[in-house]
């Protein structure tokens, strides 16, 4: 019987999707992802294009998500225990389920009434990161809030909610401290420049002499103009008198 999914182009697209973009979703449990992964493998087997079991198991382990990063690093280094070298899918599922419960003992990632940080959904975690980052960028304003968050998550980084590093060693806090320091430096520089330009100009001796010199020059120029006008008036009067005497003669 003809099956459209057995078309070479379809198989090629499925293969590219399998090796390139197949991942466990944040809301997906290990069992749910295992079932979806097995369905993909079944499609390849049904199309006579099976994927070797060893390669498929390795791909499954490396696409389980960030919770399995320590296990994935051990696989890269070749330092896993013998039980993880199994080629039996059901046995591997049990191992992965137990490992997930050991690193995330509170269960799947869902928001609960007790507001447990380990059960935060992706949206809640993003909102938490945004809030804490704003606290880091304004440490003076949100000092009490930061102290309350640290008490709530004692022994953990208040941003990542992780015990692997402290808040002071968090790279996000260090970057925010640099931004805050640059803000403080720029604001102090701006205030200093405003104070220097906003002050009244002091009346020094040099300034006073300059001002007096300008006034004296203006007064001299005015006096010279007045003298010129008087001279012109004098000559015009003399000219009129002389012309009258000539006419009388």
C-alpha positions as MATLAB code, in Angstrom:
seq = 'XXXXXXXXXXXXXXXXXXXXXXXXXXXXXXXXXXXXXXXXXXXXXXXXXXXXXXXXXXXXXXXXXXXXXXXXXXXXXXXXXXXXXXXXXXXXXXXXXXXXXXXXXXXXXXXXXXXXXXXXXXXXXXXXXXXXXXXXXXXXXXXXXXXXXXXXXXXXXXXXXXXXXXXXXXXXXXXXXXXXXXXXXXXXXXXXXXXXXXXXXXXXXXXXXXXXXXXXXXXXXXXXXXXXXXXXXXXXXXXXXXXXXXXXX';
ca = [
       0.000    0.000    0.000;
       1.262    3.466   -0.905;
       2.034    5.675    2.102;
       2.706    9.401    1.560;
       5.035    9.523    4.567;
       7.354    7.066    2.844;
       8.104    9.539    0.065;
      11.880   10.208    0.035;
      11.377   13.970    0.323;
       9.147   13.503    3.375;
      11.652   11.146    4.997;
      14.477   13.591    4.306;
      12.506   16.423    5.937;
      11.662   14.220    8.932;
      15.317   13.205    9.277;
      16.449   16.841    9.260;
      13.802   17.673   11.857;
      14.815   14.706   14.014;
      18.507   15.611   14.140;
      18.113   19.373   14.058;
      15.098   20.606   16.018;
      13.658   17.764   18.093;
      13.705   18.868   21.733;
      11.752   18.287   24.925;
       9.430   21.211   25.558;
       9.612   22.992   28.955;
       6.050   21.927   29.810;
       6.624   18.343   28.633;
       7.409   15.559   31.086;
      10.110   12.980   30.422;
       7.471   10.340   29.721;
       5.596   12.572   27.272;
       8.770   13.337   25.378;
       9.745    9.666   25.413;
       6.431    8.744   23.786;
       6.781   11.447   21.131;
      10.365   10.402   20.452;
       9.352    6.768   20.012;
       6.674    7.776   17.511;
       9.315    9.506   15.406;
      11.520    6.426   15.516;
       8.569    4.264   14.497;
       7.972    6.451   11.431;
      11.561    5.897   10.302;
      11.318    2.156   10.844;
       8.010    2.022    8.997;
       9.645    3.782    6.036;
      12.569    1.324    6.032;
      14.900    4.123    7.172;
      15.663    3.049   10.763;
      18.026    5.051   12.926;
      20.659    3.012   14.790;
      19.579    2.445   18.387;
      22.837    3.700   19.901;
      22.609    6.964   17.966;
      18.905    7.332   18.779;
      19.539    6.832   22.518;
      22.313    9.421   22.493;
      20.073   11.888   20.626;
      17.293   11.301   23.140;
      19.564   11.971   26.114;
      21.032   15.131   24.593;
      17.604   16.627   23.846;
      16.028   16.115   27.281;
      16.637   19.683   28.405;
      18.869   21.674   30.776;
      17.990   19.507   33.788;
      20.055   16.706   32.230;
      23.143   18.844   31.537;
      25.337   17.078   34.171;
      24.428   13.715   32.649;
      25.113   15.019   29.138;
      28.547   16.269   30.211;
      29.352   12.826   31.608;
      28.377   11.268   28.278;
      30.706   13.656   26.461;
      33.540   12.725   28.804;
      32.699    9.023   28.662;
      32.411    8.814   32.448;
      28.862    7.461   32.799;
      28.209    4.365   34.896;
      27.498    1.003   33.296;
      23.759    1.244   33.903;
      23.566    4.254   31.555;
      25.179    2.230   28.770;
      22.030    0.164   28.360;
      20.447   -0.308   24.929;
      17.003   -1.092   26.340;
      14.537    1.749   25.932;
      12.244    0.946   28.929;
      15.283    0.672   31.223;
      16.610    3.974   29.893;
      13.243    5.640   30.513;
      13.288    4.548   34.163;
      16.827    5.884   34.591;
      15.913    9.225   33.024;
      12.767    9.507   35.121;
      14.687    8.839   38.336;
      17.424   11.294   37.354;
      14.883   14.029   36.608;
      13.166   13.501   39.967;
      16.535   13.688   41.717;
      17.426   17.090   40.234;
      13.840   18.371   40.335;
      12.255   16.598   43.322;
       9.273   18.970   43.540;
       7.734   17.562   40.368;
       6.992   19.052   36.918;
       7.431   22.767   36.211;
       4.079   24.245   37.226;
       3.095   27.240   39.317;
       1.678   26.227   42.704;
       0.022   28.005   45.577;
       3.069   27.848   47.836;
       4.983   29.951   45.278;
       7.884   27.500   45.243;
      10.683   28.733   42.998;
      11.467   25.204   41.787;
       7.954   24.912   40.342;
       7.953   28.145   38.381;
       6.697   28.071   34.832;
       8.740   29.662   32.076;
       6.609   32.832   32.110;
       6.880   33.143   35.896;
      10.630   32.630   35.764;
      10.978   35.360   33.132;
       8.940   37.756   35.279;
      11.084   36.882   38.293;
      14.295   37.571   36.345;
      12.940   40.936   35.185;
      12.004   41.923   38.738;
      15.335   40.929   40.284;
      17.273   42.624   37.485;
      15.425   45.877   38.184;
      16.396   45.451   41.850;
      20.041   44.981   40.850;
      19.966   48.108   38.685;
      18.516   50.183   41.562;
      20.133   48.670   44.683;
      19.638   51.749   46.867;
      15.947   52.045   46.082;
      15.182   48.312   46.388;
      17.554   47.439   49.217;
      14.820   46.117   51.498;
      13.212   44.119   48.662;
      16.542   42.473   47.825;
      17.106   41.545   51.456;
      13.609   40.040   51.643;
      14.204   37.998   48.462;
      17.529   36.749   49.798;
      15.901   35.640   53.052;
      13.177   33.876   51.110;
      15.767   31.968   49.040;
      18.498   31.487   51.623;
      21.715   30.028   50.247;
      20.675   30.604   46.628;
      21.345   33.198   43.978;
      18.202   35.336   44.077;
      18.284   35.777   40.289;
      18.839   32.198   39.102;
      17.468   30.582   42.298;
      20.467   28.290   42.181;
      22.800   26.969   44.877;
      25.736   26.625   42.479;
      26.708   30.278   43.004;
      25.849   33.095   45.375;
      24.130   36.352   44.548;
      27.401   38.277   44.755;
      28.996   35.911   42.224;
      26.040   36.095   39.817;
      27.196   37.391   36.420;
      23.895   39.250   35.973;
      24.418   41.166   39.224;
      28.000   42.002   38.248;
      26.829   43.454   34.937;
      24.101   45.441   36.712;
      26.673   46.761   39.201;
      28.764   48.047   36.293;
      25.721   49.794   34.804;
      24.815   51.319   38.165;
      28.394   52.528   38.693;
      28.466   54.162   35.263;
      25.137   55.844   35.990;
      26.428   57.217   39.285;
      29.602   58.543   37.641;
      27.730   60.235   34.799;
      25.158   61.787   37.147;
      27.846   63.189   39.465;
      29.712   64.636   36.483;
      26.546   66.226   35.139;
      25.681   67.784   38.509;
      29.192   69.195   38.840;
      29.004   70.772   35.383;
      25.583   72.240   36.155;
      26.894   73.795   39.367;
      29.875   75.353   37.578;
      27.802   76.862   34.792;
      24.985   77.930   37.073;
      27.081   80.116   39.383;
      27.139   83.919   39.005;
      30.240   85.444   37.488;
      32.437   87.008   40.141;
      33.313   90.693   39.638;
      37.114   90.662   39.642;
      39.465   93.591   39.245;
      40.226   92.670   35.636;
      36.563   92.476   34.747;
      35.965   95.848   36.411;
      38.819   97.460   34.468;
      37.541   95.976   31.209;
      34.085   97.333   31.859;
      35.445  100.779   32.792;
      37.685  100.798   29.736;
      34.749  100.131   27.456;
      32.774  102.930   29.098;
      35.668  105.389   28.836;
      36.185  104.639   25.148;
      32.486  105.173   24.499;
      32.548  108.503   26.337;
      35.657  109.672   24.425;
      34.034  108.779   21.147;
      30.897  110.711   22.125;
      32.983  113.784   23.096;
      34.891  113.719   19.807;
      31.627  113.608   17.903;
      30.367  116.641   19.846;
      33.604  118.561   19.045;
      33.261  117.862   15.363;
      29.686  119.159   15.331;
      30.736  122.387   17.089;
      33.548  122.959   14.567;
      31.209  122.488   11.649;
      28.710  124.937   13.126;
      31.469  127.521   13.646;
      32.686  127.317   10.058;
      29.136  127.577    8.700;
      28.550  130.772   10.754;
      31.832  132.330    9.552;
      30.955  131.493    5.976;
      27.555  133.185    6.250;
      29.067  136.358    7.793;
      31.750  136.591    5.100;
      29.246  136.130    2.296;
      27.009  138.922    3.726;
      29.914  141.369    3.841;
      30.741  140.689    0.207;
      27.175  141.361   -0.824;
      27.087  144.708    1.034;
      30.202  145.891   -0.787;
];
